[in-house]
Amino acid sequence: MPDETLTFSEDQAEAWDRAADVLAAAGIDIVNEELTPRVEDAEGILAVIGKAGSGKTVLLARLAQELAAIGVDIVSGDWEGRRRRDRRTLAILAPTNKAASVLRGRGVPATTIHRILYTPVYDPEYERIAEWLAGQGERPEVEGLTDAALDRAHAFYQSHKSIPGALAAAGLRGSDFITGWKRREDPLDIGFVDESSMLDAKQLDDLREIFPTLLLFGDPAQLAPVNAPGGMVFNTLPEGHKAILHRIHRQAGDNPILDLAHALADPELGFEQFERMVEDAAAQDDRVEIAQRVDSEMMARSPVLVWRNATRVRLIHAFRTAFGAPADNLLPGEPLICDGLELPAKHRKKRLDLEARGLIKGAQVIYLGPGRKPGFSKLHVIGAEDPRLSAASIVKIEIPGEEEPFIPYAARMGATFLHGSAVTIHKAQGSQWPVVQVFAPDLYAAARAGRVESGQPLWKRLAYVAITRAEERLLWVTRYRLAKPTGALEIRDLLAPAPLLTLEEEEAGV
């Protein structure tokens, strides 16, 4: 049962009971703390739906904690031990690295959907270390690794439960112990998916093939995926497969950011009236601030959120100009957004390698400098468990008024990137930052356009998503101005001693 120190609201308790029923049908009885072997044809799905602050993440975390306490193994995408018929497993997933890292920051061992769809193939010599760390084998003797190196791996694993991280602590690179990646062939067991409002129908189908029992956690007030306008996957489920959370629990902490987000539900509220509410909140609480200029230094790690693509491009150009970035090169510290992979079908293995290491569409990275070969970049993938790598890159920097971007780095194939100092609110879904800048003139333009999405003015959905990206402070930017930085871009905080994973493409010269 949940921790006695946690008091569920009525709607949370109902959602807990609904989830317990779905799990019980799958042979996991959290009420009586009993596990039975998985029934092959048992299937179940439940969507827990609620707005920001309604307690979705608390419920997910408590359910995961309860399952672990009664013997369900929590699995990730980095390594899996020997399969046992009676073993029950749980995978906690998010659509992006950043969303998964938000959960991990709250003590929930989450991974990305890609890391579950594709599994690593380990070199047998080093897999013996993984089995030992996971308690499935004896301490091995491995040529080239000292007892001290194994001790470092063991100590790391006790704290972080990451096999790749532990092997890296022993002094190994990913290319030493991972020989490739393969699409998962065997189904898993239980899946929890956070930020499920970001899923499209194909992703949900992929997940249902792998997880016979699936719990989705999502926010109905967010923006629908671009390729599914007006609808989210949990909207297609029968009403009996939904549990709705109404009460806003984080309001008890007197959070002015959430107060503003939930005020948008008022159908009579107009943009000008809402902006007055933001000003009033700023006058009473320093967690909300009215800014006359965009903070250029903050853009390096926390992108300014906009609606229009033209605004995004202008702000990126202003950011690069403010930091003195050359027209034909990148500065270490410039933020980038992965825009996909440009690889032909015959390079499927390379695609899996890139995706499995965090370079999926929408991933946020920091450019650290050029790689060893032309067209390669050293990168820090924000939110990834092993964030530093070197990869073949195609970087596209858009310029105001120009149809074609300039390309400072271009490998023949690899991960493609756009600049990440400003991003659209759509792309920001699933991410959170301690401080967020929202570019209010764009929201005003959306309000003037009068567009409606799923029965609600588009500007309200945009404002809701943008505001709820802020964990601690919200900056509401009211003018087309950019504050000059006080110093150069910094990467020293990202260069703490850690192994730099080198993708196989670089070693092959691709």
C-alpha positions, 0 to 999 in steps of 0.5 A, a space after each residue: 500500500 502507499 506510504 502512510 505519510 502520503 494522503 491521497 485525495 479522492 480522485 487519486 485514491 480512485 485512480 490508484 484503485 483503478 490502476 491496482 485492478 489493471 495490475 491485479 488482472 495481470 497477476 500483480 496484486 499490490 493490495 495483498 502484495 502477491 505476484 504470480 507468473 505473467 499470463 501470456 494473453 492478459 492485456 490491460 491499459 489505463 490512462 491517468 489524465 490530469 493537468 499540471 499539479 494534479 498528482 500524476 507524477 506522485 501517483 506514478 512514483 508511488 505505484 512504481 515504488 510499490 511494485 518494486 517493494 513486492 518484487 517486480 524488477 524495474 528494467 531499463 534499456 541499457 542491459 537485461 539479465 537472464 529471462 526467468 519465466 516467473 520474473 515480473 518487470 516494470 519499465 518506466 518510460 518517457 518520450 524524450 531524454 529530457 522528460 526521462 531526466 525530469 523523472 530521474 531527478 525525482 527519484 523515478 528510474 525512467 528511460 526513453 521509449 527508444 531505449 526500450 524499443 532497441 536493446 544493446 548487444 554486449 560483448 560476452 566478456 563484459 556482459 559477465 561484469 553486468 551479470 555480476 553487478 546485477 547479482 546474477 553471477 560471480 565477480 569475474 576476472 577480466 583481462 585488462 581490468 584491475 580489481 580497483 576498476 571493478 570496485 569502481 564499477 560496483 560502487 557506481 552501480 550501487 548508487 546509480 543502477 546503470 550498467 553502462 555508467 558502471 562500466 564507464 566508471 571502470 574505464 571502458 567506452 561504449 564501443 568496448 562493451 556494446 557491439 550493436 543494437 537490435 529491435 526488441 523481439 520479446 515482449 516485456 511486462 508492465 509499462 508506465 509512460 509519462 508525458 503520454 500526450 506527446 505520443 502518436 498512434 504509431 508509438 502507442 501501437 509499438 508500445 502495446 506490442 511490447 507491453 501487455 499491461 500499459 499505464 499512460 500518464 498525460 495532460 489533456 491541456 497540452 498541445 496534441 502531437 503535430 502529426 495528430 492535430 486536435 487529438 491525443 492517444 488517450 482520447 481514443 480509449 473507451 471511458 472505462 479505461 481512463 482515470 481523471 485527476 481533478 484536484 490540483 495538489 501543488 496549489 497547496 504550495 501557493 505556486 503562482 506559476 500553476 495558478 496562472 496556468 490553471 486560470 487559463 481554463 476560464 472560458 471568459 478569460 482574454 489575452 489582455 486580462 491574462 497578461 494583467 494577471 501575470 503582472 499582478 503575480 509578478 508584483 506579489 511573487 518573485 517566482 514570476 517576472 515581467 521582462 522587457 528583454 530576452 535573457 541571452 545567457 539563459 538561452 544557452 541552456 534554457 531556450 526561449 519559448 515561442 509560437 512562430 517559426 519566424 520568431 524562433 529564427 530571429 531570436 537565434 540570429 540575435 543570440 549568435 550575434 550577441 555572443 559573437 558567433 562566426 558566420 561559418 562555425 559554431 562556438 563551444 556552448 551553443 545549444 542545438 536540437 536534434 532534428 532527425 537522422 539522415 541515414 539511408 535504409 542500409 545504415 539501420 544499425 547506425 541509426 539504432 546506435 545514434 537513437 539509443 545513445 540519445 540522439 532522437 528527434 527533439 533531443 537537446 544537446 550542447 556543442 562542445 567542439 569539433 570531433 576528430 574527423 571533419 563533420 563530427 561534433 563532440 556533444 553533451 546530450 541533455 538529460 541522457 544518462 551517458 551524455 557525452 559523445 562524438 557523432 557525425 553531424 549535419 548542423 543547420 543554422 537558419 537565417 532571417 530572410 533566407 530560404 536555405 540555412 547555412 551549414 557549418 558542419 556537414 558529415 555525409 550522413 548522421 544526426 541533423 541539428 537545428 539551433 536550440 537557443 529558441 524553440 517552439 512551444 510544441 517542441 518544448 513539450 515534455 521538457 522542464 527547466 528551472 527558469 523559463 522565458 516565454 515570448 509573450 508577443 507570439 502568444 498575443 499574435 496567436 490570440 489575434 489570429 483567433 485559432 482554436 484547437 480541440 475547442 479551446 483558443 490556441 493561445 491558451 493551449 500555447 500559454 499553458 504548455 509554455 508556463 508549465 515548463 517552468 519548475 521554479 521561475 517564469 519570465 514573461 517577456 513582453 518586448 522584441 529585445 535581447 539583453 547583451 550577455 555579460 560574458 562568453 558561452 561556458 562549457 566548463 560545467 559539462 566537462 567534468 571527468 567522464 568518458 567520451 562515447 565515440 560512435 562506431 561511425 566515427 571510427 569507420 570514418 562514415 
